[in-house]
Amino acid sequence: MKTYKLFLISMIFTLNLAAQSISPQVVASSGNYMESGNYSLSWTLGEPVIATAQSGNTILTQGFQQPSYNVTSITQNNLFGFEVNVFPNPTPNYITISWKTESTSGVDIFLYDMSGKLITAKTLSSSDQKASVNLSQLASEQYIMEVKDKNTSNSKIFKIEKK
């Protein structure tokens, strides 16, 4: 009989543990979540504990509302003696690239989609120092364009928006 009672109590205890779940909760005086198009806004009024600590490159944020960030880092090489302009941006069809460089080797142009896939690559001579690139066959979205000096490896990176 003692074994039966012990078994029964342990089963009730086990079932009780399995039925519980933990989800984020906050006690606040007000709050809301709204979405419109590509934007969303989430806010909480009266959140009692919020703190951020940083040590070197590590950041720890405490509190119920935690942001979700996608960070893209674009690094540029030394641009000494290398100037590039890309216009118009955003564009429906063609984009114009003008550059000034001390090298005589020309420039390479690389166009990537936002996932990093190479869409097109072109080499332009330095005598032109201005070129037009046709984007009409591409889908309406954002692209990354790298303009690189062939001789010095100086480069400049642009985010292009195709309408």
NUVOSE-721511 format. One record per residue: x, y, z of N, C-alpha, C in turn; residue in three letters. Coordinates in pm, whole numbers, padded with zeros to 5 digits, always signed. Layout:
XYZXYZXYZALA...
end
This chain:
+00083-00119+00000+00000+00000+00000+00087+00125+00000MET+00198+00121+00077+00287+00235+00080+00349+00259-00058LYS+00380+00151-00127+00438+00161-00261+00338+00224-00357THR+00212+00185-00346+00108+00240-00431+00092+00390-00406TYR+00090+00433-00280+00077+00576-00246+00198+00654-00295LYS+00316+00599-00278+00438+00663-00323+00437+00677-00475LEU+00392+00573-00545+00382+00578-00690+00281+00683-00734PHE+00166+00688-00669+00061+00784-00701+00108+00927-00678LEU+00175+00953-00568+00227+01088-00538+00334+01128-00641ILE+00422+01034-00674+00526+01067-00772+00467+01094-00910SER+00362+01023-00950+00296+01047-01079+00229+01184-01082MET+00162+01220-00975+00097+01352-00968+00202+01462-00975ILE+00310+01445-00904+00419+01543-00904+00480+01555-01044PHE+00503+01442-01112+00560+01441-01247+00466+01507-01347THR+00338+01474-01342+00241+01534-01432+00229+01684-01408LEU+00237+01725-01285+00229+01867-01252+00348+01942-01311ASN+00468+01884-01304+00587+01949-01360+00580+01957-01511LEU+00531+01854-01575+00524+01851-01721+00421+01950-01774ALA+00321+01982-01696+00214+02070-01743+00252+02217-01733ALA+00358+02249-01664+00396+02389-01648+00487+02433-01761GLN+00475+02561-01797+00567+02618-01895+00599+02761-01851SER+00713+02807-01893+00757+02941-01856+00761+03025-01983ILE+00697+03139-01979+00701+03231-02092+00735+03370-02038SER+00791+03457-02121+00824+03591-02075+00701+03666-02028PRO+00711+03726-01911+00601+03804-01856+00658+03931-01795GLN+00578+04035-01794+00618+04161-01734+00496+04222-01665VAL+00521+04284-01552+00416+04359-01483+00444+04505-01512VAL+00360+04565-01594+00382+04703-01635+00250+04777-01633ALA+00258+04910-01625+00135+04988-01621+00071+05000-01759SER+00151+04985-01866+00096+04992-02001+00197+04937-02101SER+00151+04907-02222+00239+04858-02328+00158+04819-02449GLY+00226+04803-02563+00155+04768-02685+00255+04721-02790ASN+00203+04660-02895+00282+04618-03010+00204+04655-03135TYR+00269+04724-03229+00204+04767-03352+00293+04734-03471MET+00230+04701-03585+00302+04673-03709+00240+04752-03822GLU+00325+04804-03911+00278+04873-04030+00383+04856-04139SER+00350+04783-04242+00446+04760-04351+00568+04686-04301GLY+00687+04746-04320+00812+04685-04279+00854+04726-04139ASN+00773+04804-04069+00812+04858-03939+00726+04799-03828TYR+00786+04784-03711+00711+04741-03594+00757+04823-03475SER+00666+04843-03381+00696+04917-03259+00642+04839-03141LEU+00728+04811-03046+00690+04741-02924+00738+04824-02807SER+00648+04854-02712+00689+04936-02600+00623+04889-02471TRP+00690+04917-02360+00641+04883-02227+00666+05004-02138THR+00564+05047-02067+00575+05160-01976+00582+05106-01834LEU+00678+05151-01759+00688+05113-01619+00765+04986-01595GLY+00853+04948-01685+00936+04830-01664+01034+04861-01552GLU+01031+04786-01442+01107+04827-01323+01258+04804-01330PRO+01305+04706-01409+01448+04676-01408+01502+04676-01550VAL+01585+04775-01579+01653+04781-01709+01795+04822-01682ILE+01890+04746-01734+02031+04781-01716+02109+04729-01836ALA+02215+04800-01873+02303+04758-01980+02446+04765-01929THR+02520+04658-01947+02661+04653-01907+02744+04618-02029ALA+02860+04683-02042+02946+04659-02156+03089+04636-02110GLN+03153+04535-02168+03293+04506-02141+03358+04470-02273SER+03435+04561-02328+03496+04537-02459+03390+04534-02566GLY+03385+04426-02643+03285+04410-02749+03160+04338-02703ASN+03154+04298-02575+03041+04224-02522+02944+04319-02454THR+02815+04311-02492+02711+04396-02434+02603+04306-02377ILE+02564+04331-02251+02458+04256-02185+02349+04356-02147LEU+02227+04332-02197+02114+04418-02165+02013+04337-02086THR+01970+04391-01972+01875+04323-01885+01741+04393-01896GLN+01636+04318-01896+01502+04374-01904+01415+04287-01993GLY+01286+04310-01989+01191+04230-02064+01200+04257-02213PHE+01203+04383-02253+01206+04419-02394+01350+04413-02443GLN+01378+04319-02530+01510+04303-02588+01501+04330-02737GLN+01589+04415-02789+01584+04444-02933+01638+04327-03014PRO+01593+04321-03139+01643+04222-03233+01710+04297-03346SER+01842+04289-03355+01917+04364-03455+01984+04270-03553TYR+01986+04310-03678+02069+04247-03779+02173+04351-03816ASN+02298+04326-03781+02404+04423-03804+02487+04378-03922VAL+02503+04468-04018+02587+04441-04133+02703+04537-04129THR+02822+04484-04131+02942+04567-04127+02999+04579-04266SER+03021+04701-04309+03084+04726-04438+03216+04796-04411ILE+03324+04731-04450+03458+04784-04426+03512+04843-04555THR+03574+04959-04544+03633+05021-04661+03784+05027-04644GLN+03854+04998-04752+03999+05010-04751+04039+05156-04754ASN+04168+05182-04745+04222+05317-04752+04177+05384-04882ASN+04119+05503-04874+04066+05571-04992+04155+05686-05039LEU+04282+05687-05001+04372+05794-05040+04386+05797-05193PHE+04351+05910-05254+04362+05925-05398+04257+05850-05478GLY+04145+05815-05414+04040+05739-05482+03905+05794-05440PHE+03835+05857-05536+03703+05915-05511+03603+05849-05605GLU+03486+05812-05550+03382+05747-05630+03248+05809-05595VAL+03166+05833-05698+03028+05879-05680+02937+05786-05759ASN+02825+05748-05698+02725+05664-05763+02592+05736-05753VAL+02526+05756-05868+02400+05831-05870+02318+05790-05990PHE+02188+05810-05995+02099+05843-05884+02074+05718-05799PRO+02048+05741-05674+02022+05630-05583+01913+05673-05487ASN+01795+05613-05490+01749+05496-05563+01732+05525-05713PRO+01728+05417-05790+01719+05428-05936+01620+05327-05992THR+01550+05363-06101+01460+05265-06164+01532+05177-06267PRO+01636+05229-06336+01698+05153-06445+01850+05160-06447ASN+01905+05279-06468+02049+05295-06485+02111+05367-06366TYR+02235+05330-06335+02310+05399-06232+02441+05445-06295ILE+02481+05568-06262+02604+05624-06316+02712+05620-06209THR+02832+05576-06249+02946+05568-06159+03054+05659-06215ILE+03099+05753-06133+03213+05837-06173+03321+05823-06069SER+03446+05823-06112+03557+05802-06019+03679+05883-06061TRP+03761+05911-05962+03891+05975-05983+03994+05891-05910LYS+04098+05854-05980+04203+05773-05919+04338+05811-05979THR+04443+05789-05903+04578+05818-05951+04633+05703-06034GLU+04571+05587-06025+04622+05471-06098+04575+05477-06243SER+04643+05402-06329+04608+05398-06471+04548+05264-06509THR+04519+05180-06411+04470+05045-06439+04320+05034-06454SER+04244+05134-06414+04099+05127-06421+04039+05075-06292GLY+03909+05044-06296+03838+04997-06177+03759+04872-06210VAL+03737+04791-06106+03648+04676-06114+03521+04711-06039ASP+03408+04671-06096+03278+04695-06031+03213+04560-06005ILE+03175+04537-05880+03109+04414-05839+02972+04450-05783PHE+02868+04382-05829+02732+04404-05779+02684+04275-05714LEU+02644+04285-05585+02599+04170-05507+02455+04191-05465TYR+02380+04080-05449+02248+04092-05386+02269+04095-05235ASP+02162+04111-05159+02175+04127-05014+02216+03998-04943MET+02211+03884-05011+02259+03760-04951+02407+03738-04978SER+02470+03828-05057+02612+03819-05085+02645+03748-05216GLY+02544+03711-05292+02567+03645-05421+02609+03748-05525LYS+02716+03717-05599+02765+03807-05703+02668+03806-05820LEU+02616+03925-05855+02523+03939-05966+02598+03967-06095ILE+02691+04063-06089+02769+04100-06207+02903+04157-06165THR+03001+04144-06256+03134+04202-06236+03178+04262-06368ALA+03233+04385-06363+03278+04453-06484+03411+04520-06456LYS+03493+04531-06558+03617+04607-06551+03603+04727-06643THR+03632+04845-06589+03621+04970-06666+03759+05033-06676LEU+03790+05091-06792+03921+05153-06810+03929+05286-06739SER+04051+05326-06703+04069+05450-06628+04050+05573-06715SER+04058+05558-06848+04042+05674-06936+03898+05727-06933SER+03802+05639-06908+03661+05682-06906+03630+05764-06781ASP+03662+05714-06666+03633+05771-06535+03485+05803-06515GLN+03399+05744-06599+03255+05756-06583+03191+05643-06662LYS+03094+05576-06603+03027+05465-06671+02883+05455-06624ALA+02802+05392-06706+02662+05370-06674+02639+05220-06664SER+02566+05176-06563+02536+05035-06543+02386+05016-06552VAL+02343+04922-06635+02201+04894-06656+02152+04799-06547ASN+02054+04844-06468+01993+04762-06363+01849+04724-06396LEU+01803+04755-06516+01662+04736-06550+01619+04589-06544SER+01712+04494-06568+01676+04352-06567+01671+04296-06425GLN+01713+04373-06325+01715+04325-06186+01583+04352-06116LEU+01554+04273-06014+01433+04290-05933+01445+04416-05847ALA+01333+04472-05809+01330+04591-05724+01363+04551-05581SER+01487+04577-05541+01533+04550-05406+01663+04623-05384GLU+01732+04594-05274+01859+04659-05244+01975+04569-05286GLN+02083+04635-05330+02203+04565-05374+02325+04632-05312TYR+02435+04560-05310+02563+04614-05263+02654+04625-05384ILE+02712+04745-05405+02804+04766-05516+02941+04803-05460MET+03043+04730-05505+03181+04760-05467+03254+04811-05590GLU+03318+04928-05577+03400+04985-05683+03543+04979-05632VAL+03629+04906-05705+03764+04876-05657+03868+04922-05758LYS+03966+04998-05712+04079+05040-05794+04166+04917-05821ASP+04188+04884-05949+04263+04762-05983+04408+04768-05937LYS+04470+04888-05938+04611+04900-05909+04640+04902-05759ASN+04564+04980-05683+04593+05000-05541+04505+04915-05449THR+04402+04852-05501+04304+04775-05423+04221+04862-05330SER+04227+04996-05347+04135+05082-05274+03994+05052-05323ASN+03898+05054-05232+03761+05026-05274+03662+05111-05196SER+03547+05126-05255+03437+05195-05189+03312+05112-05212LYS+03229+05101-05109+03111+05015-05113+02985+05100-05097ILE+02885+05072-05180+02759+05146-05179+02642+05050-05164PHE+02538+05097-05096+02411+05024-05093+02322+05089-05198LYS+02283+05013-05299+02203+05063-05412+02060+05014-05396ILE+01965+05104-05414+01826+05065-05408+01766+05074-05547GLU+01721+04959-05599+01658+04951-05730+01507+04960-05709LYS+01444+05059-05772+01299+05077-05758+01224+04978-05844LYS
end
